Amino acid sequence: MQLVKVWQDPGGFHASFRCQAPASCLPFVVETAEIGTKTLHAPVVRHAGTAAPVLVKSGQPVNLFWEQGRLRLTRVMVSLDSGRAGDRIRTRARDGGPIVPGRVISAGWVRARE
């Protein structure tokens, strides 16, 4: 991924990226976290003798995200596995492409490649 251009206007900061190897890139949304924005961390509450609920089901659309510092990339993917909070699952774009592993964070949300 190559950063092509960064600019600011009344709507905020914007950035343009280009794939250096198009076959290995997926479309995505870039968000920057503002000060005070909450990150996606779901508490896991387990009661003795009960299993945690399944938060992501195989075949379900999920929000796959990657974040570092104040930068967050988000993409809607399809889950290839079912999972509970903390489980590792595989995701893939609806139109195919590479399989991207991640960890279930909350219902419908998966953190990419921890």
C-alpha positions as CSV (number, residue, x, y, z in Angstrom):
1,M,0.0,0.0,0.0
2,Q,1.4,3.4,-1.0
3,L,0.2,6.7,0.4
4,V,-0.4,9.0,-2.6
5,K,-1.8,12.2,-1.2
6,V,-3.0,13.7,2.1
7,W,-5.1,16.9,2.3
8,Q,-7.4,18.8,4.7
9,D,-10.6,20.6,4.0
10,P,-13.6,21.8,6.1
11,G,-14.8,18.1,6.1
12,G,-11.6,16.9,7.8
13,F,-8.4,15.1,6.9
14,H,-8.4,12.9,3.7
15,A,-5.8,10.4,2.3
16,S,-5.5,8.7,-1.0
17,F,-3.8,5.3,-1.2
18,R,-2.7,3.1,-4.1
19,C,-2.1,-0.7,-4.2
20,Q,1.4,-1.6,-5.2
21,A,0.2,-5.1,-6.0
22,P,-3.5,-4.9,-7.0
23,A,-4.1,-8.6,-6.7
24,S,-3.3,-8.5,-3.0
25,C,-5.4,-5.4,-2.0
26,L,-8.9,-5.2,-0.8
27,P,-11.1,-2.0,-1.0
28,F,-11.5,-0.5,2.5
29,V,-12.6,2.6,4.5
30,V,-10.1,4.6,6.4
31,E,-11.2,6.2,9.7
32,T,-9.2,8.1,12.2
33,A,-10.1,7.9,15.9
34,E,-10.8,11.3,17.5
35,I,-9.7,11.9,21.1
36,G,-12.2,10.2,23.3
37,T,-13.5,7.8,20.7
38,K,-14.1,4.4,22.2
39,T,-12.3,1.4,20.6
40,L,-14.1,-1.8,20.0
41,H,-13.5,-4.0,23.1
42,A,-16.4,-6.2,24.2
43,P,-16.3,-7.5,27.8
44,V,-16.6,-11.3,27.9
45,V,-18.9,-12.4,30.8
46,R,-19.0,-16.1,31.4
47,H,-21.0,-17.8,34.0
48,A,-20.0,-21.2,35.5
49,G,-21.4,-24.0,33.4
50,T,-22.5,-21.8,30.4
51,A,-20.8,-21.2,27.1
52,A,-20.3,-17.7,25.8
53,P,-22.8,-16.8,23.0
54,V,-21.8,-17.2,19.4
55,L,-21.3,-13.6,18.2
56,V,-20.5,-14.4,14.5
57,K,-22.0,-17.1,12.4
58,S,-20.5,-18.7,9.3
59,G,-21.8,-16.9,6.1
60,Q,-22.7,-13.8,8.0
61,P,-21.4,-10.3,6.9
62,V,-19.0,-8.9,9.5
63,N,-17.1,-5.7,9.9
64,L,-13.4,-6.5,9.7
65,F,-11.1,-3.8,11.0
66,W,-7.4,-3.2,11.5
67,E,-6.2,-0.3,13.7
68,Q,-2.9,1.1,14.7
69,G,-2.7,4.3,16.7
70,R,-5.4,6.6,15.5
71,L,-5.8,5.0,12.1
72,R,-8.5,2.4,11.5
73,L,-9.2,0.5,8.2
74,T,-12.7,-1.1,8.0
75,R,-14.2,-3.5,5.4
76,V,-17.4,-5.5,5.2
77,M,-16.4,-9.2,4.8
78,V,-18.1,-12.6,5.0
79,S,-17.3,-14.8,7.9
80,L,-16.1,-18.3,6.9
81,D,-16.4,-19.6,10.5
82,S,-18.7,-19.2,13.6
83,G,-17.1,-17.7,16.7
84,R,-17.5,-16.4,20.2
85,A,-15.7,-13.4,21.7
86,G,-11.9,-14.0,21.4
87,D,-12.2,-16.8,18.9
88,R,-10.0,-16.7,15.7
89,I,-12.0,-17.0,12.5
90,R,-11.4,-16.6,8.8
91,T,-13.1,-13.9,6.6
92,R,-13.2,-13.3,2.9
93,A,-14.7,-10.5,0.6
94,R,-18.1,-11.3,-0.9
95,D,-16.6,-11.4,-4.3
96,G,-13.7,-13.7,-3.3
97,G,-10.1,-12.8,-2.9
98,P,-7.7,-13.7,-0.1
99,I,-8.8,-15.2,3.2
100,V,-8.1,-12.7,6.1
101,P,-7.9,-14.1,9.6
102,G,-9.1,-12.2,12.6
103,R,-10.4,-12.4,16.2
104,V,-14.1,-11.9,17.1
105,I,-14.4,-8.7,19.2
106,S,-18.2,-8.3,19.5
107,A,-21.4,-9.2,17.5
108,G,-20.5,-8.7,13.8
109,W,-17.1,-7.1,14.5
110,V,-13.7,-8.9,13.9
111,R,-10.2,-7.5,14.5
112,A,-7.9,-8.4,11.6
113,R,-4.6,-10.2,12.2
114,E,-3.8,-9.7,15.9
